[in-house]
């Protein structure tokens, strides 16, 4: 195994992926391999391999004759991603909750309190990040690591869409905080796994855009 080559690919992958998530690389923007390689002081090969990884994750689209482009998400894609996340995250949390300790519950409360503060300060980007942190912690004790990794990939895609267009989240901000409090009570009460899974699935599905 060429460790040096793998490290260069990982560096390129992390750099481009972070740029997509934080909006440095905007939807529809072309990713010029030679330019990125120069910026990262590497050859085009690890950059090209990193872009193929990002395509597999649904963050980049490689088009014939025009190269790699940051994927533009539309409302249908948002609905599909959110619906899938609702099912998988609900299941992961239901497996996690029976193994959670008091320290996890305390941490969830603290995150939800920070979400309230972010909302009061109109810091919506922090709100989105904290929302994901809340749900990641909810699934932290899940022993099915493949399931957890798939949930994390879906969160990456969802967060990218929400940063592109806040309309997908802002209308539910207050409700989200209240529902998180309900989730915390479900953990404390050691509610049945089926009840936990169903509630979290419905919690996510409420974020779907309303039909006109």
C-alpha positions in Angstrom: 0.0 0.0 0.0 1.3 3.4 -1.0 0.7 5.3 2.3 2.0 8.6 0.9 -0.4 8.4 -2.1 -3.3 7.6 0.2 -2.5 10.5 2.5 -2.5 13.0 -0.5 -5.8 11.7 -1.7 -7.3 12.1 1.8 -6.0 15.6 2.1 -7.5 16.5 -1.3 -10.8 14.8 -0.3 -11.0 16.6 3.0 -10.2 19.9 1.4 -12.8 19.7 -1.4 -15.5 18.1 0.8 -15.1 20.8 3.4 -15.3 23.5 0.7 -18.6 22.0 -0.6 -20.1 21.8 2.9 -19.1 25.3 4.0 -20.1 26.9 0.6 -16.6 27.8 -0.7 -17.4 25.6 -3.7 -21.0 26.6 -4.7 -23.6 24.3 -6.5 -22.9 24.1 -10.2 -19.3 25.3 -9.8 -16.7 23.4 -11.9 -13.9 21.8 -9.9 -10.8 22.2 -12.0 -8.4 19.4 -11.1 -5.2 21.1 -12.2 -6.1 24.2 -10.3 -6.9 22.2 -7.1 -3.7 20.2 -7.5 -1.7 23.3 -7.7 -3.4 24.8 -4.7 -2.7 21.6 -2.7 0.8 21.3 -4.0 0.2 17.8 -5.3 -0.3 16.0 -8.6 -3.7 15.7 -10.3 -4.0 12.0 -9.5 -5.0 12.3 -5.8 -7.4 15.1 -6.6 -9.0 13.1 -9.3 -9.4 10.1 -7.0 -10.8 12.4 -4.3 -13.4 13.8 -6.7 -14.5 10.2 -7.6 -15.1 9.5 -3.9 -17.2 12.7 -3.6 -19.2 11.6 -6.6 -20.0 8.3 -4.9 -21.2 10.3 -1.9 -23.5 12.4 -4.1 -21.7 15.7 -3.6 -20.1 16.0 -7.0 -21.3 15.1 -10.6 -18.7 14.2 -13.2 -20.0 15.3 -16.6 -18.7 14.2 -20.0 -16.6 16.9 -21.6 -17.0 19.4 -18.8 -15.5 17.6 -15.8 -16.5 17.6 -12.2 -19.2 20.0 -11.0 -20.5 20.5 -7.5 -23.9 19.0 -7.4 -27.0 21.2 -7.3 -29.7 19.8 -5.2 -33.3 20.3 -6.1 -36.4 19.9 -3.9 -37.1 16.3 -5.1 -33.6 15.3 -4.0 -34.0 17.0 -0.7 -37.2 15.1 -0.1 -35.6 11.8 -1.0 -32.5 12.4 1.2 -34.6 13.6 4.2 -37.0 10.6 3.9 -34.2 8.2 3.9 -32.5 9.9 6.8 -35.7 9.8 8.8 -35.9 6.0 8.5 -32.2 5.3 9.1 -31.6 7.9 11.9 -34.7 6.8 13.7 -33.5 3.2 13.6 -30.0 4.1 14.7 -31.3 6.2 17.6 -33.6 3.4 18.7 -30.5 1.1 19.0 -28.5 3.7 20.7 -30.9 5.0 23.4 -30.9 1.8 25.6 -27.1 2.2 25.9 -27.0 5.9 26.7 -25.8 7.1 30.1 -26.8 10.2 32.1 -23.8 12.1 30.7 -25.2 11.7 27.2 -28.6 13.1 28.3 -26.9 16.1 29.9 -25.0 16.7 26.7 -28.2 16.6 24.6 -29.8 19.1 26.9 -26.8 21.4 26.6 -26.9 21.2 22.8 -30.6 22.0 22.7 -30.0 25.0 25.0 -27.4 26.3 22.6 -29.8 25.8 19.8 -32.3 28.1 21.6 -29.5 30.7 22.0 -28.6 30.5 18.3 -32.2 31.1 17.4 -32.4 34.1 19.6 -29.3 35.5 18.0 -30.5 34.7 14.5 -27.4 32.6 14.0 -29.0 30.1 11.7 -25.9 28.4 10.5 -24.9 27.5 14.1 -28.5 26.2 14.6 -28.2 23.8 11.6 -24.8 22.6 12.9 -26.1 22.1 16.4 -29.1 20.2 15.1 -26.9 17.7 13.4 -24.7 17.5 16.6 -27.8 16.7 18.6 -28.8 13.8 16.3 -25.3 12.5 16.0 -25.1 12.2 19.7 -28.5 10.5 19.8 -27.0 7.7 17.7 -23.6 7.7 19.3 -24.1 4.5 21.2 -25.4 2.6 18.2 -23.2 -0.5 17.7 -24.1 -0.9 14.0 -21.2 1.3 12.7 -22.2 0.7 9.0 -25.6 2.2 9.8 -24.0 5.1 11.6 -21.7 5.8 8.7 -24.6 5.9 6.2 -26.5 8.3 8.5 -23.5 10.6 8.6 -23.3 10.7 4.8 -27.0 11.6 4.6 -26.4 14.4 7.1 -23.6 15.8 5.0 -25.8 16.0 2.0 -28.7 17.5 4.0 -26.6 20.1 5.6 -25.2 21.1 2.2 -28.8 21.7 0.9 -29.8 23.6 4.1 -26.8 25.9 3.8 -27.6 26.5 0.1 -31.2 27.4 0.9 -32.3 28.0 4.5 -36.0 27.8 3.4 -35.7 24.1 4.0 -35.3 24.5 7.7 -36.1 27.9 9.2 -39.9 27.6 9.3 -39.6 24.8 11.9 -36.8 26.1 14.2 -39.0 26.5 17.3 -40.7 23.2 16.8 -37.4 21.4 16.4 -36.3 22.6 19.8 -39.5 21.4 21.5 -39.3 18.0 19.7 -35.8 17.6 20.9 -37.0 18.1 24.4 -39.5 15.3 23.8 -36.7 13.1 22.5 -34.7 13.7 25.7 -37.8 12.7 27.7 -38.1 9.5 25.7 -34.5 8.6 26.6 -35.0 9.4 30.2 -38.1 7.3 30.4 -36.5 4.4 28.7 -39.3 4.3 26.2 -39.7 1.2 23.9 -37.4 1.2 20.9 -40.3 1.2 18.5 -41.8 4.4 20.1 -38.4 6.2 19.8 -37.8 5.1 16.2 -41.3 6.2 15.2 -41.0 9.6 16.9 -37.7 10.5 15.4 -38.8 9.4 12.0 -41.8 11.7 12.2 -39.6 14.5 13.7 -37.5 14.5 10.5 -40.4 14.1 8.1 -42.0 17.3 9.4 -39.2 19.2 7.8 -40.4 18.3 4.3 -41.6 21.3 2.4 -45.3 21.8 2.6 -47.2 21.1 -0.6 -49.0 24.1 -2.2 
